[in-house]
Amino acid sequence: MAHSLSDTIALLERTPSTLVALLHGLPESWTSGNEGEGTFTVPDVIGHLIYADKENWLPRVRRILEDGESKPFEAFDRWGHVGECRGKSLPQLLEEFSRVRTVCLGQLTSLKLETEQLDRRGKHPALGPVKLSELLATWAAHDLTHLHQISRIMAGSYRGQVGPFAAFLGVLKCDAHGG
């Protein structure tokens, strides 16, 4: 599938409502676990998505458009959300994510990106040159990665309760992929 900005935005628009539909009102027993030391809980994942929208995606889009490869992206702190999210409930985080995502997509849309801009390159601090279209495709794949992560965390809550059916549950066979 070739990159399409409108397809990317269509997915990014749906992530907050997907998360609200899945998580809002669930007992905390579904959302408080993680996949082991150094991994995220469900509220951490939502906080991470908020933080990434504010500190990663759009700042990097702007850096590519303004500076190209002449100025590398700022390093991204995977754990930058921790202090910002401390004391917030899961419903508060879901509400904030919906609000932040709407603002970010409004800003992205207002850029009216053309094909030549999507081909512009920026400089990632670890990966080197990356195209704007690759960054935007990664934003969508990042959302999907964290939806997958949430499903692993939640399914893991029942790892000991499914008995022999675990053999048929691929989500219980996935390893944590960091974070």
Secondary structure as the mmCIF struct_conf table of DSSP 4:
data_model
#
loop_
_struct_conf.conf_type_id
_struct_conf.id
_struct_conf.beg_label_comp_id
_struct_conf.beg_label_asym_id
_struct_conf.beg_label_seq_id
_struct_conf.end_label_comp_id
_struct_conf.end_label_asym_id
_struct_conf.end_label_seq_id
HELX_RH_AL_P HELX_RH_AL_P1 LEU A 5 LEU A 23
TURN_TY1_P TURN_TY1_P1 HIS A 24 GLY A 25
HELX_RH_AL_P HELX_RH_AL_P2 GLU A 28 THR A 31
BEND BEND1 SER A 32 SER A 32
BEND BEND2 GLU A 35 GLY A 36
TURN_TY1_P TURN_TY1_P2 GLU A 37 GLY A 38
HELX_RH_AL_P HELX_RH_AL_P3 VAL A 42 ALA A 52
HELX_RH_PI_P HELX_RH_PI_P1 ASP A 53 TRP A 57
HELX_RH_AL_P HELX_RH_AL_P4 LEU A 58 ASP A 67
TURN_TY1_P TURN_TY1_P3 GLY A 68 GLU A 69
BEND BEND3 SER A 70 LYS A 71
HELX_LH_PP_P HELX_LH_PP_P1 PRO A 72 PHE A 76
TURN_TY1_P TURN_TY1_P4 ARG A 78 GLY A 80
HELX_RH_AL_P HELX_RH_AL_P5 HIS A 81 CYS A 85
TURN_TY1_P TURN_TY1_P5 ARG A 86 GLY A 87
HELX_RH_AL_P HELX_RH_AL_P6 LEU A 90 SER A 110
TURN_TY1_P TURN_TY1_P6 LEU A 111 LEU A 111
HELX_RH_AL_P HELX_RH_AL_P7 THR A 115 LEU A 118
TURN_TY1_P TURN_TY1_P7 ASP A 119 ASP A 119
STRN STRN1 ARG A 121 HIS A 124
TURN_TY1_P TURN_TY1_P8 PRO A 125 LEU A 127
STRN STRN2 GLY A 128 LYS A 131
HELX_RH_AL_P HELX_RH_AL_P8 LEU A 132 GLY A 156
TURN_TY1_P TURN_TY1_P9 SER A 157 GLN A 161
BEND BEND4 VAL A 162 VAL A 162
HELX_RH_3T_P HELX_RH_3T_P1 GLY A 163 PHE A 168
HELX_RH_3T_P HELX_RH_3T_P2 GLY A 170 LEU A 172
TURN_TY1_P TURN_TY1_P10 LYS A 173 LYS A 173
HELX_LH_PP_P HELX_LH_PP_P2 CYS A 174 ALA A 176
#
